Every structure is written in C-alpha cells, then in structure tokens.
Amino acid sequence: MNVIFKAHDLPASLNIDRYKAKRAVAVDIETTGLDWRDNSIASFQVYGGGSVYVIKAGSGLPQKMIELIERPDICKVFHYALFDLNFMVNQWQIEPQNIACTKVASKLVDPTRRDHSLKSLLRDKLGIRIDKRMRTSNWAAKKLSDAQLKYAAKDVFYLPRLLAVLKKELVKNGQWELTQACYNFIPRQVQLDQSGIKGVFDY
C-alpha cells in the first residue's frame, strides 16, 4: 500500500477523470470530534486504486476534493456516509452526489447483526484485521505520525472490496434496488440534518 501525504487538497496534477472507470472511490475523514456542528475535519483520505492519498485539511476549501464528491459520474464509497458528509457539507458547503455506504449495505444484508463497524465487517467479510486504536489520537496535530497515516490509509484501502462483497449478497437477496434507493437518499438526509429537521417520517 503506497501512501501519499499532502496538505490542504488532492494533488493539482491528479486527473479526477481517471476514477470514472472505477467501481467505487473510497473516501473517509478524521475529525477533531464527533459533532459536525462544533468540530472540524482534520484529514481526509481517498483511494481509487494505485496510491492512497491522505490529506491534512487546511483552512481553505479543497477544490479538487470538492469536485470529486460532487461528481455525479463517480461513485464515492464511505463507511457511515452520514457522519462524513455532515462534516463535509457543513464545512465545505458542498452538494454530494453518487454516494455508497458499506454500513448501510451491511444493515440491509443482515438487520439482526449487532456490530456493523468497519473493523467487524472487514474481519468477517474479507478476513482482514485492522487496529482501530489510532482512532482517538490527535488528528489536529500539525504533522501526522506514520502510525496515523497507515491507520487512515487502511480505513479506505479495503472499502471497494468490502462494498463488492456486500453488493453480491444484496443482489443475491434481491435487495440491490432497495440499497440504491437508500444510497440516493443519503444526501437528502444530510440536508435534513443540516437544517435541524427531524422525524419527517414519524406519525
């Protein structure tokens, strides 16, 4: 796994069109806390084959990253997309398009499963074990450690493979159309969250 660390944004030389042929481009963020209203994005990670980009977030808008998230012709796969996208929309004022989420997929595959964490799914679906101890490290530090970079890279490196495995199960179960409808609603749910509107489907 080759990891490229940069500051502020994806490399200016990166042609985002190269991702169009990919099944999915994996995206993840690390934050200064868990509440998108009060905390901020500390780093963001992208993997679409080849190198994993780990970007230390800056004060300005990451225009190439924003372009990627807003591209309707490139599928972006997250694990727990609502968390990441609420931070991105709040901080970058973007309009996400073409989103997939392995946590949503897992919940549709097996609604009775209690643990839909990335660590658990990678272990059970791909036989891969990852260490999540760096999750609570200081992601706001000016320089990320090698351990942090490896941790961040692994959070996106396996996502396309995990999504492919879950999609096979969903197709087999006749749930793929329902899954896509759920994916399509994720940006709308983020809009509701950002507006503070709750319970639109309640009685």
C-alpha positions as CSV (number, residue, x, y, z in Angstrom):
1,M,0.0,0.0,0.0
2,N,1.6,3.3,-1.2
3,V,0.5,6.3,0.9
4,I,0.9,9.8,-0.3
5,F,0.6,12.5,2.3
6,K,-0.2,16.1,1.3
7,A,-1.6,19.3,2.8
8,H,-4.9,21.1,2.0
9,D,-6.1,19.2,-1.1
10,L,-5.6,16.4,-3.5
11,P,-2.6,16.9,-5.9
12,A,-3.2,19.5,-8.6
13,S,-1.8,17.0,-11.1
14,L,-4.4,14.4,-10.2
15,N,-6.9,13.9,-13.1
16,I,-10.2,13.0,-11.4
17,D,-11.5,11.6,-14.6
18,R,-9.2,8.6,-14.0
19,Y,-11.7,7.5,-11.3
20,K,-14.6,7.3,-13.7
21,A,-13.7,3.7,-14.7
22,K,-13.5,2.5,-11.1
23,R,-16.3,0.6,-9.4
24,A,-16.0,3.0,-6.4
25,V,-13.6,5.5,-5.0
26,A,-13.2,5.1,-1.2
27,V,-13.4,8.2,1.0
28,D,-13.0,8.8,4.7
29,I,-12.3,11.6,7.1
30,E,-10.7,12.0,10.5
31,T,-12.1,14.8,12.7
32,T,-11.4,16.8,15.9
33,G,-14.5,15.4,17.5
34,L,-17.8,13.6,16.8
35,D,-20.2,16.6,16.3
36,W,-20.2,18.3,12.9
37,R,-21.7,21.4,14.4
38,D,-18.8,22.0,16.8
39,N,-15.8,20.0,15.4
40,S,-14.0,20.1,12.1
41,I,-12.3,17.8,9.5
42,A,-8.7,17.2,10.4
43,S,-7.8,15.0,7.5
44,F,-9.4,13.2,4.5
45,Q,-8.4,10.1,2.7
46,V,-9.1,8.9,-0.9
47,Y,-8.4,5.6,-2.6
48,G,-9.3,4.8,-6.1
49,G,-6.7,2.3,-7.0
50,G,-2.9,3.0,-7.0
51,S,-1.9,5.2,-4.1
52,V,-3.9,6.2,-1.1
53,Y,-4.0,10.0,-0.6
54,V,-4.0,11.2,3.0
55,I,-4.6,14.9,3.1
56,K,-4.1,17.2,6.1
57,A,-7.0,19.6,6.0
58,G,-6.2,23.3,5.9
59,S,-8.2,26.5,6.4
60,G,-9.2,26.9,2.7
61,L,-11.6,24.9,0.6
62,P,-10.1,21.7,-1.0
63,Q,-11.4,22.4,-4.5
64,K,-10.3,19.1,-6.1
65,M,-11.7,17.1,-3.3
66,I,-15.0,19.0,-3.5
67,E,-15.1,18.3,-7.3
68,L,-14.7,14.6,-6.6
69,I,-17.5,14.5,-4.0
70,E,-19.8,16.5,-6.3
71,R,-19.1,14.4,-9.5
72,P,-22.3,12.5,-10.4
73,D,-20.4,10.1,-12.6
74,I,-18.1,8.8,-9.9
75,C,-19.3,6.6,-7.1
76,K,-17.9,7.5,-3.7
77,V,-18.0,4.8,-1.0
78,F,-17.9,5.6,2.7
79,H,-18.3,3.6,5.8
80,Y,-21.1,5.5,7.7
81,A,-21.5,8.2,5.0
82,L,-23.9,10.3,7.1
83,F,-21.1,11.1,9.6
84,D,-18.5,12.1,6.9
85,L,-20.9,14.0,4.7
86,N,-22.4,16.1,7.5
87,F,-18.9,17.3,8.3
88,M,-18.2,18.0,4.6
89,V,-21.4,19.8,3.9
90,N,-21.2,21.9,7.0
91,Q,-17.5,22.8,6.5
92,W,-17.2,23.0,2.7
93,Q,-20.8,23.8,1.6
94,I,-20.9,21.0,-1.0
95,E,-23.6,19.0,-2.7
96,P,-22.6,15.3,-2.6
97,Q,-23.7,13.1,-5.4
98,N,-23.4,9.3,-6.2
99,I,-22.8,8.0,-2.7
100,A,-22.5,4.4,-1.4
101,C,-22.1,3.3,2.2
102,T,-20.9,0.0,3.5
103,K,-22.6,0.4,6.8
104,V,-26.0,0.9,5.1
105,A,-25.3,-2.1,2.9
106,S,-24.4,-4.3,5.9
107,K,-27.5,-3.3,7.8
108,L,-29.6,-4.3,4.8
109,V,-27.7,-7.6,4.3
110,D,-28.3,-8.6,8.0
111,P,-30.6,-6.3,10.0
112,T,-30.1,-8.6,13.1
113,R,-26.3,-8.1,13.1
114,R,-25.3,-6.1,16.2
115,D,-21.9,-4.8,15.1
116,H,-21.7,-3.1,11.7
117,S,-18.3,-1.4,12.4
118,L,-15.7,-1.4,9.7
119,K,-13.4,-3.5,11.9
120,S,-16.0,-6.1,12.4
121,L,-17.1,-6.2,8.7
122,L,-13.5,-6.5,7.4
123,R,-12.8,-9.3,9.7
124,D,-16.0,-11.3,8.9
125,K,-16.4,-10.5,5.2
126,L,-12.7,-10.3,4.0
127,G,-10.7,-12.0,6.8
128,I,-8.8,-8.8,7.3
129,R,-8.0,-7.5,10.8
130,I,-7.3,-3.8,11.4
131,D,-6.3,-2.0,14.5
132,K,-8.5,0.9,15.5
133,R,-6.5,2.3,18.4
134,M,-5.3,5.3,16.5
135,R,-8.9,6.5,16.0
136,T,-8.7,8.7,19.1
137,S,-5.2,10.0,18.5
138,N,-4.6,13.7,17.9
139,W,-5.6,14.2,14.3
140,A,-5.4,18.0,14.7
141,A,-1.6,17.7,15.1
142,K,0.5,19.7,12.6
143,K,2.3,16.6,11.4
144,L,0.7,13.1,11.4
145,S,2.7,10.2,12.6
146,D,3.5,7.2,10.4
147,A,1.1,5.2,12.5
148,Q,-1.7,7.7,11.9
149,L,-1.0,7.7,8.2
150,K,-1.2,3.9,8.0
151,Y,-4.4,3.9,10.0
152,A,-6.0,6.5,7.8
153,A,-5.0,4.7,4.7
154,K,-6.4,1.3,5.8
155,D,-9.7,2.9,6.5
156,V,-10.2,3.5,2.8
157,F,-7.9,0.8,1.2
158,Y,-10.3,-2.1,1.8
159,L,-13.7,-0.3,1.2
160,P,-14.1,-1.0,-2.5
161,R,-13.5,-4.7,-1.9
162,L,-15.9,-4.7,1.1
163,L,-18.6,-2.9,-1.0
164,A,-18.2,-5.5,-3.8
165,V,-18.7,-8.4,-1.3
166,L,-21.8,-6.8,0.2
167,K,-23.2,-6.0,-3.2
168,K,-23.0,-9.6,-4.2
169,E,-25.1,-10.6,-1.1
170,L,-27.6,-7.8,-1.7
171,V,-28.1,-8.8,-5.4
172,K,-28.5,-12.4,-4.3
173,N,-31.1,-11.4,-1.7
174,G,-33.0,-9.2,-4.2
175,Q,-32.1,-6.1,-2.2
176,W,-29.9,-4.2,-4.6
177,E,-32.6,-1.8,-5.9
178,L,-33.6,-1.0,-2.3
179,T,-30.0,-0.4,-1.4
180,Q,-29.5,2.0,-4.3
181,A,-32.6,3.9,-3.2
182,C,-31.1,4.2,0.3
183,Y,-27.8,5.5,-1.1
184,N,-29.7,8.1,-3.2
185,F,-31.4,9.4,-0.1
186,I,-28.2,9.9,1.9
187,P,-27.6,13.4,0.6
188,R,-31.2,14.3,1.3
189,Q,-30.9,13.0,4.9
190,V,-27.8,15.2,5.3
191,Q,-29.8,18.2,4.1
192,L,-32.4,17.4,6.8
193,D,-29.7,17.0,9.4
194,Q,-28.1,20.3,8.4
195,S,-31.4,22.1,8.7
196,G,-32.2,20.6,12.1
197,I,-35.3,18.9,10.8
198,K,-36.1,15.6,12.5
199,G,-38.8,13.0,12.3
200,V,-40.2,13.7,8.8
201,F,-41.4,10.1,8.6
202,D,-42.8,9.9,12.1
203,Y,-46.5,9.7,12.7
